[in-house]
Amino acid sequence: MSFLSSASPKLAPWKVLLVDDEPDIHDITKLTLSRFRLDGRALSFVHAYSGAEAKEVLAREEDVALVFLDVVMEKEDSGLEVARWMREDLDNQFTRIVLRTGQPGQAPEERVIVNYDINDYKEKTELDRTKLFTTTFAALRAYRDIMKVEEAHRAQINYREGLERVIAASSHIFRQRNLKDFANGLLQQVVALLRLEQSMLLRLRGATAISGENDYEILAKIGDEDGTLLSADVLAQIDAAKSNKISRVEGDTYIGYFPNASGKASLLVLKGVEEISEIDTKLLEVFCSGVAIAFDNILLSQEITDTQAELIMRLGDVVESRSNEAGNHVRRMAEVCHLLALESGLPDDEVAVLRHAAPMHDIGKIATPDAVLLKPGKLDPAEWEIMKQHPSVGLSILDGSQRPILKAAAVIAHQHHEKFDGSGYPQGLKGENIHLYARIVAVADVFDALMHKRCYKEAWPIQKVIDHLREVSGHHLDPVYVDLLIKNIDKALAINERLPD
């Protein structure tokens, strides 16, 4: 990926500070050097009429290339004090200093050269037009060459520091396991690296070679509170990048095109790139060189996760349909579990695992006989013992997998009928000995069972459900998750409305 170079800006003049208590010296120097040019750059003059004023100017003005410095001003050694102050106190080692004196006996050349870090020493009487030109040329050439070395050194330091930021940024985003987190992490790191304020990451909605779709899915964006980033002009640039399959800059907008094996190309939109330096350009190239590969890996991982989740959901549907319960039960369960996990502050990866695993809680019922599973009335003791086997059957179906979702599903299937007071089955676990996934699923399962009609009961009104949850809190159910559900009951009811029987 590369940025287009903009036209070179007009070169700024060399900044020269004239320090002398005689105004005529200022005027003569300016007039004599009025046509001076070095590398196509003229001179820009700054004036000071005393040592004290010179210090103020030097502390304020940046990029002063050359100082013509009078020795005797308000004091006999005012110029020498300014020279010492520049090098020692201001720590300015780059600006060239040409000492000028009308009274050489006051500051003998040999003593001054030895004791002060100056670059030239001239008596005012010898500075005719030619010598003033040659002195200025020599001083500015030296300054130019010193600054080139310094800039190269700074660039090396900046690039090294930038590479360290790129490595840190890359390690951060590549730890993300899902596409949304990866996209947000990528944007945050690019914005931090390049000090931008607006960016967006999109991908094509479908494999265009097959479906012909050309709409975009926004994966993440930063600094677009008013929704204006995806303007008609930017959209046209995105379309062009997609069609041409190249990254490009137009105006202040960079569009990065990242193809991948799935056909769902990703596009990075950056606003404000006209201010990106050459070093930042190189850093962005280094940073983004691995993004396309990372996207493929993330998309592949996401595809595997999504496939697992869909298969689990469909298996959950099979169990519930066999129980004559609506398929949306497992979907509501997953969403309420997701809600409780988020509200309890679980890490995002655990929240995602629980959401995907929850639909498998009753997988063991696949082995429960119809006579027991579908009996409308109360089960007799023998039938109840058969029903109570389904957690252990669920464990036997799911146990042994090293996949996080299936490992979680095995624990949930085995423990979701354990009770907080230890009176549940099949193991009689108590309190926090029950896995927190199973404790969350138990709350979501009871809530959904009470809220909806089953073969053995009618749906309960919401207040009766809340009263019952409070009643069994600390006995059947973990009080922490009961409280969280009641505090967020509006969100839980919204899930029910979105996923009705």
Secondary structure as GFF3:
##gff-version 3
##sequence-region A 1 501
A	DSSP	beta_strand	14	19	.	.	.	ID=ss1
A	DSSP	alpha_helix	23	32	.	.	.	ID=ss2
A	DSSP	beta_strand	43	48	.	.	.	ID=ss3
A	DSSP	alpha_helix	51	60	.	.	.	ID=ss4
A	DSSP	beta_strand	64	70	.	.	.	ID=ss5
A	DSSP	alpha_helix	78	88	.	.	.	ID=ss6
A	DSSP	beta_strand	96	101	.	.	.	ID=ss7
A	DSSP	three_ten_helix	104	106	.	.	.	ID=ss8
A	DSSP	alpha_helix	109	115	.	.	.	ID=ss9
A	DSSP	beta_strand	120	123	.	.	.	ID=ss10
A	DSSP	three_ten_helix	124	126	.	.	.	ID=ss11
A	DSSP	alpha_helix	129	174	.	.	.	ID=ss12
A	DSSP	alpha_helix	179	194	.	.	.	ID=ss13
A	DSSP	beta_strand	198	204	.	.	.	ID=ss14
A	DSSP	alpha_helix	208	211	.	.	.	ID=ss15
A	DSSP	beta_strand	216	222	.	.	.	ID=ss16
A	DSSP	alpha_helix	232	244	.	.	.	ID=ss17
A	DSSP	beta_strand	248	250	.	.	.	ID=ss18
A	DSSP	beta_strand	253	258	.	.	.	ID=ss19
A	DSSP	beta_strand	266	271	.	.	.	ID=ss20
A	DSSP	three_ten_helix	273	275	.	.	.	ID=ss21
A	DSSP	alpha_helix	278	289	.	.	.	ID=ss22
A	DSSP	alpha_helix	291	322	.	.	.	ID=ss23
A	DSSP	alpha_helix	328	343	.	.	.	ID=ss24
A	DSSP	alpha_helix	348	357	.	.	.	ID=ss25
A	DSSP	three_ten_helix	358	360	.	.	.	ID=ss26
A	DSSP	three_ten_helix	363	367	.	.	.	ID=ss27
A	DSSP	alpha_helix	370	373	.	.	.	ID=ss28
A	DSSP	alpha_helix	381	387	.	.	.	ID=ss29
A	DSSP	alpha_helix	390	398	.	.	.	ID=ss30
A	DSSP	alpha_helix	404	415	.	.	.	ID=ss31
A	DSSP	three_ten_helix	431	433	.	.	.	ID=ss32
A	DSSP	alpha_helix	436	451	.	.	.	ID=ss33
A	DSSP	alpha_helix	462	472	.	.	.	ID=ss34
A	DSSP	alpha_helix	479	487	.	.	.	ID=ss35
A	DSSP	alpha_helix	489	498	.	.	.	ID=ss36
###
